[in-house]
Amino acid sequence: MFIKPRAFLLLVLPALQAFSQPLQQDMDVFAQRRAEFIKQLAPQSVAIFACKPEYIRNGDVEYEYRQESNFYYLSGFEEPESILLLNPAAERYRYILFVRRRNFSSETWQGAKAGIEGAMGTFRADTALTFQDFQKLAQTFLPKSGTLHYSFGINLKIDEMIREMFLEGPQGESWSVKDPAPILAEMRLIKNDGDWEMGFQKAIDISARAHVEAMKAIKPGMYEYEIQAVFEYVYRKSGSPRNGYPCIIGSGSNSGILHYDRNTRQMRDGEVVLMDCGAEYGYYSADITRTVPVNGKFTQEQRAIYQIVLDAQNAAIRMVKPGIIKSALDSAMMDVIGAGLIGLGFIKEKNDAQVFTLHGFSHWIGLEVHDVGKTIVNGKPRPLLPGMVFTLEPGIYVRPDVFDKLKDRKYTDEEIEKLRAELEKYMHIGIRIEDDIVVTETGQRNLSEAAPRDIDAIESLMKNGR
């Protein structure tokens, strides 16, 4: 039966009224965060947060949209063309959302949007207005002068509106501007019940499960992208809407490329494959790396390097507790790696191990895979506190360019040539082991321990899982 367009819209409009929020959202958590943030603002302050813009991929196709992390952290609101305004001094309208005007014709194609009603009902804004009316109406809710908390550079269109409203003309003398990001970085650094309730552990659990399934699937002759497909299948099947970052599946020589993500190479018997992959859930990202033998059995050389990396990571994990500084963990890992590489004949001094490690061994994680938070405060290293979550990820990479780097460290040509012959059997072995660690009141917990790390456990899983 043919239905006229207008009649069709009348049929679908009732369904379009139903705006549904993601299951992991708890609006009480966002309200608590806003209250905590507002408490840290000086009197006569307002805070404005810009959404991330949409980006065109090609033609009329857009990249997948993800809201700016601080905007989401305070509101849970995920739509583009939106502005969050917090006015602590207001008695009635302290939390205002400016949102995209609903367009029922476009919602036929894209699904229902929150609109003003959803912004106030679902997202609990004290009031909501359309994004298009921001410049015209926002100042009616604001004091005439004070401190504006705003982060420039997130959305250029909104940046321009903010400059016109607060910084240009006579009003420019009435307002000072301060970036709210440092306040939020401190809030986001210490994870609490809200973070776990909203899905942080689930992001890690999904990722660990995907690593297990990938290990079971790997065999010689497969392409790296086939293993990426295993990860992303498990992610989506488990409710993760997107990757926390592009999958790194590096086999053979690619295992020594730190952020390799082309994933196009065919994996060969006798090689290792390094898998640095993490899912996102509830806007939280996991970050887990495992390195395994393509044929399910480590060679003697692969096993030797792997065990050094594992020993280094275990040494650091045992040290984690409140009060310790992260640089002490780095030093402990480098000590183990340096001693191990001396034992293998790779280097003469522990400091020379840096030519084989290439990267830092730790970073914060949370709403972003490399999350916000200072490691130095008032010129001093920051001690770990309960609720902090970070990675421990030592690595050793045997690459052809290592010889040039050793030459820079005053190794003689004769020593280099000798090493070149001795390291040939280790060449293109890249090993990284990465886990997500939370500091507890008495020590730590490895949040990603469900993905096997020990050599025997990996080999057993790859043998029996097939």
C-alpha positions, 0 to 999 in steps of 0.5 A: 500500500502506498502511503503519502509522505505526510501521512507517513510522518503522522504515523511515525511521529509518536514513535519519534517522541520516545527519546531513550538514554543509554542504559549505563547512564545514572543521572544522579552521578552527573548531578553529583559531579556538577555539584562538586565542580560548582563548589570549586568555583569562586563567587561571581563565576560562570562555566560554559562547556562547548560540545565537540563539533561534527566532522564530515568524512566525505560528501554527506557522511559524517564521522561517528560522533563522540561528545567532548569528555568534560561535557559528557562527564558533567551532563551525560548529554551526547548530542552535537550542537549543544552548550552546557552552562553552569551559573553557581550564583543563580537561585533557579537556573544554575544548570542550563542546556542549549540543545539542537532544535528537534526536527521531526523530518530529519528524525525520520532518518536519524532517530529521536533527539532529546530536544528541550523536553529531553534536556530538562526531563532526562538530563535534568537541566533547570531549563533548556533552550535551543542552540541557535538562541545561545547568543541571544538568550544566554546573557539573560541568565548571567551576571554582568561581570565575573570569571568565565570558565571556558576551554577554547579550542574544542569547538571553533564556532562556539569559541567565536560566540564566546568571544563576541559575548564576553571578550569583545566590546565593552563587556571585554573589560568585565570578564576574566577567562579561566580554563575549567579543565584543571578542576575537572582533571583533578575530579576525573583523576580519582575514580569513585563509585560513580565511575564504576557504576557508569561502566569503567570496569565493564569496559575493561572486562569486555576488553579482557574477554576480547583478548582471550577470544583473540588468543584462541583464534590466532594461527599462522596464515591469518591476517592482522585485520582478522584478529582486529575483527575478533576484538571488535566483534566481542566489543559490539556483542558485549555492548561496547559502542566503539573502540577506546582507540584504534586496534594495534595488531602488530605481527613480526616486524610490526610488533616493534611499531608502537602505534601501528594500526594498519593491521594488513600484514599476514601473520607467519609461523614463528612470529609474535603478534602484539595486540594493544586493544581496548573497548569503550563503555560508558565513555570509559576506555580500557587499555590492555596489551598482550603479546603472544606467539602466532603458532601458540608456542614461544620460541626460546628467544621470544620466551626470554624477552617475554619473561623479562618484560613480565618480571618487570611488570610484576615487580611494579605491580607489587610496589603499588600502594598509596603514597608511592610515586609513579617514577619509582615504578618506572625505575623498578621496571627499568632495573629489571629490564636492564638487568635482564638485557645485560644477562642476554648480552644485549647491553653493557649498562642498565641505562642502555636498556632505553634503546630497547624500551622506546616509551614510557611505562605508565599513564592515567586512564579513564574517559580517555585512554590517555586520561587527564591528571598531573603527575607533578604537583607544586614541582614534586612528583605526585604520590598515588592515592586510592582511586587512581587508575593507570596502566603499567606497560613495560616493553622491549622491542628489538628493531634494526635501528637499535644498532644506530642508537647503541652507536650513539651511546659510544659502543664501538664499531666492533661491539656493534658488529658483534651485537648485530650477529648475536641479536639476529635471532631476536630481531623483530621481537616486540613484547609489551604487556599492559594492564590497568591498575587501580590503587586501593586503600591497602595496595592495588588491584589488577583490573584486567587480570582476566586476560592471561599474562603468564607464558604457560597460561597463554600457551595453554589457552592457545592450545586448548582454546582452538 
